[in-house]
Amino acid sequence: MSATIHDVARSAGVSIKTVSRVLNGESNVAAPTAALVHAAIAALDYHPNLAARSLRTGASDTIGVIVDSLSDPFFAKLISVFEDRATAHGMDILVASTGADEERARMQVTRMVRRNVNGLLIAPFGPSLTALPEPGVVPTVLIDRHTEGSAYDEVIVDDEAAAYTAVSHLIAHGHQRIGFVGESLRFSTVHHRLLGYRRALDDNAVTLTPEYVHTACWDSDTATKLTKAMLKLDEPPTAIFASTPVTGVGVLSGMRAVGRADVALVVFGDFPLSTVIEPAVTVVDQVPVDLANTAMDRLLARLGGDTSPPTSTVVATQFLIRGSGELPPTDRPVSPR
């Protein structure tokens, strides 16, 4: 006979309510007590009755997905994988966007919970936990961004290390004047990519020039404008590191606008047509398929009754050398156009 929640409570020497709190990931259980409960769960091979939960809560066979934008190539790829995996398990997905707005993110989470989704996959926005569901409400996996203090599983990449590799690559090809074009530092990903950029400069004794660092590019048009301004400086950067595909596209447009095809470029994140441009764009590939599959694996495990403590899984990136990141430095004058 399968173990019950009563058996777990008896084995751990705690109340059924305490076991329930641990199962739901609530934070108001002392660590030693939670450890006793987890040990009892493991020893008894206890698995919560997910079907009973569904009948009790009215949960549907639906997984909610919340991301910044449905048009972003990175998130679009994640959603495609989520949909394929959900379909294979007889489930549907419900997709919503936040528009990079914290209040809207809270609204979308509330909306998903009210629709009784079985689980949530969320790209968290900003450092606040207020835009996340309360622990125990619904199984949740955070994707792409680390959120300090979260009680949920997360699947991320090492943004700082990958950015460090990218900028070090530019330095190894002779560049000393390297720009950084990124979105808002409210995104933990951009914050850590800037840290990697700074550390690479510091470790290689390259001077950081404030005029080369831009962290308020909400769209490609802004990135284009700032790139044009940088390349018109008396001493413009000879290379640029773009922290996202959106800013990368803007940088390319800015380079073209001032007639500069000789500025080295590395972009964090691959994007459509990156291999068609001449030279093709060197990128840090986040391998969104791997990230999405890992996140879905984790959520399905939770839906299947996994009650282990939350985990942080780091998915490996790939550095794809294609040509733009290997251009040598040049001090050619800015085009008069």
Solvent accessible surface area in square Angstrom, and as a share of the most:
residue,aa,sasa,rsa
1,M,239,1.07
2,S,96,0.62
3,A,23,0.17
4,T,57,0.33
5,I,41,0.21
6,H,98,0.44
7,D,43,0.22
8,V,0,0.00
9,A,7,0.05
10,R,173,0.63
11,S,70,0.45
12,A,12,0.10
13,G,67,0.64
14,V,36,0.21
15,S,60,0.39
16,I,70,0.35
17,K,131,0.55
18,T,24,0.14
19,V,0,0.00
20,S,40,0.26
21,R,74,0.27
22,V,12,0.07
23,L,40,0.20
24,N,63,0.33
25,G,32,0.31
26,E,59,0.26
27,S,104,0.67
28,N,98,0.50
29,V,25,0.15
30,A,63,0.49
31,A,80,0.62
32,P,97,0.61
33,T,37,0.21
34,A,22,0.17
35,A,60,0.47
36,L,101,0.50
37,V,0,0.00
38,H,45,0.20
39,A,60,0.47
40,A,5,0.04
41,I,14,0.07
42,A,79,0.61
43,A,87,0.68
44,L,66,0.33
45,D,99,0.51
46,Y,21,0.08
47,H,109,0.49
48,P,39,0.25
49,N,99,0.51
50,L,56,0.28
51,A,68,0.53
52,A,38,0.29
53,R,46,0.17
54,S,31,0.20
55,L,160,0.80
56,R,175,0.64
57,T,58,0.34
58,G,48,0.46
59,A,12,0.09
60,S,46,0.30
61,D,91,0.47
62,T,23,0.14
63,I,0,0.00
64,G,0,0.00
65,V,0,0.00
66,I,1,0.01
67,V,0,0.00
68,D,16,0.08
69,S,38,0.25
70,L,95,0.47
71,S,99,0.64
72,D,26,0.13
73,P,48,0.30
74,F,19,0.08
75,F,7,0.03
76,A,43,0.34
77,K,89,0.38
78,L,0,0.00
79,I,26,0.13
80,S,48,0.31
81,V,15,0.08
82,F,0,0.00
83,E,90,0.41
84,D,94,0.49
85,R,53,0.20
86,A,1,0.00
87,T,93,0.54
88,A,83,0.64
89,H,97,0.44
90,G,63,0.61
91,M,23,0.10
92,D,96,0.50
93,I,33,0.17
94,L,39,0.19
95,V,42,0.24
96,A,6,0.04
97,S,18,0.12
98,T,1,0.00
99,G,48,0.46
100,A,21,0.17
101,D,65,0.34
102,E,44,0.20
103,E,105,0.47
104,R,96,0.35
105,A,5,0.04
106,R,78,0.28
107,M,107,0.48
108,Q,14,0.06
109,V,10,0.06
110,T,57,0.33
111,R,81,0.29
112,M,0,0.00
113,V,44,0.25
114,R,192,0.70
115,R,128,0.47
116,N,63,0.32
117,V,4,0.03
118,N,9,0.04
119,G,0,0.00
120,L,0,0.00
121,L,0,0.00
122,I,4,0.02
123,A,2,0.01
124,P,6,0.04
125,F,4,0.02
126,G,12,0.11
127,P,110,0.69
128,S,37,0.24
129,L,77,0.38
130,T,87,0.51
131,A,5,0.04
132,L,19,0.09
133,P,10,0.06
134,E,126,0.56
135,P,41,0.26
136,G,30,0.29
137,V,62,0.36
138,V,8,0.04
139,P,31,0.19
140,T,4,0.02
141,V,0,0.00
142,L,0,0.00
143,I,0,0.00
144,D,7,0.03
145,R,16,0.06
146,H,72,0.32
147,T,5,0.03
148,E,137,0.61
149,G,65,0.62
150,S,29,0.18
151,A,36,0.28
152,Y,27,0.10
153,D,3,0.02
154,E,12,0.05
155,V,0,0.00
156,I,22,0.11
157,V,3,0.02
158,D,72,0.37
159,D,11,0.06
160,E,47,0.21
161,A,42,0.33
162,A,9,0.07
163,A,0,0.00
164,Y,54,0.21
165,T,66,0.38
166,A,0,0.00
167,V,0,0.00
168,S,28,0.18
169,H,27,0.12
170,L,0,0.00
171,I,20,0.10
172,A,85,0.66
173,H,66,0.29
174,G,43,0.41
175,H,0,0.00
176,Q,102,0.45
177,R,59,0.22
178,I,4,0.02
179,G,0,0.00
180,F,0,0.00
181,V,0,0.00
182,G,0,0.00
183,E,24,0.11
184,S,11,0.07
185,L,76,0.38
186,R,122,0.44
187,F,7,0.03
188,S,29,0.18
189,T,6,0.03
190,V,1,0.01
191,H,76,0.34
192,H,57,0.25
193,R,8,0.03
194,L,12,0.06
195,L,66,0.33
196,G,0,0.00
197,Y,1,0.00
198,R,104,0.38
199,R,95,0.35
200,A,0,0.00
201,L,4,0.02
202,D,112,0.58
203,D,86,0.44
204,N,61,0.31
205,A,96,0.74
206,V,8,0.05
207,T,112,0.65
208,L,53,0.26
209,T,41,0.24
210,P,96,0.60
211,E,97,0.44
212,Y,9,0.03
213,V,28,0.16
214,H,39,0.17
215,T,36,0.21
216,A,61,0.47
217,C,0,0.00
218,W,118,0.41
219,D,67,0.35
220,S,35,0.22
221,D,110,0.57
222,T,44,0.25
223,A,0,0.00
224,T,27,0.16
225,K,146,0.62
226,L,41,0.20
227,T,0,0.00
228,K,68,0.29
229,A,56,0.43
230,M,2,0.01
231,L,0,0.00
232,K,111,0.47
233,L,63,0.31
234,D,150,0.78
235,E,112,0.50
236,P,17,0.11
237,P,1,0.00
238,T,6,0.04
239,A,0,0.00
240,I,0,0.00
241,F,0,0.00
242,A,0,0.00
243,S,0,0.00
244,T,15,0.09
245,P,10,0.06
246,V,41,0.23
247,T,0,0.00
248,G,0,0.00
249,V,64,0.37
250,G,1,0.01
251,V,0,0.00
252,L,21,0.10
253,S,42,0.27
254,G,0,0.00
255,M,12,0.05
256,R,148,0.54
257,A,41,0.32
258,V,2,0.01
259,G,23,0.22
260,R,4,0.01
261,A,78,0.61
262,D,34,0.18
263,V,1,0.01
264,A,0,0.00
265,L,1,0.00
266,V,0,0.00
267,V,0,0.00
268,F,0,0.00
269,G,2,0.02
270,D,48,0.25
271,F,18,0.07
272,P,91,0.57
273,L,124,0.62
274,S,4,0.02
275,T,85,0.49
276,V,112,0.64
277,I,46,0.23
278,E,153,0.69
279,P,34,0.22
280,A,20,0.15
281,V,0,0.00
282,T,0,0.00
283,V,0,0.00
284,V,2,0.01
285,D,23,0.12
286,Q,8,0.03
287,V,21,0.12
288,P,26,0.16
289,V,59,0.34
290,D,66,0.34
291,L,0,0.00
292,A,0,0.00
293,N,44,0.23
294,T,40,0.23
295,A,0,0.00
296,M,0,0.00
297,D,76,0.39
298,R,38,0.14
299,L,0,0.00
300,L,32,0.16
301,A,37,0.28
302,R,38,0.14
303,L,10,0.05
304,G,55,0.53
305,G,6,0.06
306,D,48,0.25
307,T,20,0.11
308,S,47,0.30
309,P,76,0.48
310,P,71,0.44
311,T,56,0.33
312,S,69,0.45
313,T,47,0.28
314,V,89,0.51
315,V,16,0.09
316,A,81,0.63
317,T,42,0.24
318,Q,94,0.42
319,F,56,0.23
320,L,50,0.25
321,I,107,0.55
322,R,65,0.24
323,G,20,0.20
324,S,6,0.04
325,G,0,0.00
326,E,41,0.19
327,L,43,0.21
328,P,91,0.57
329,P,57,0.36
330,T,38,0.22
331,D,110,0.57
332,R,103,0.38
333,P,108,0.68
334,V,46,0.27
335,S,22,0.14
336,P,142,0.89
337,R,183,0.67
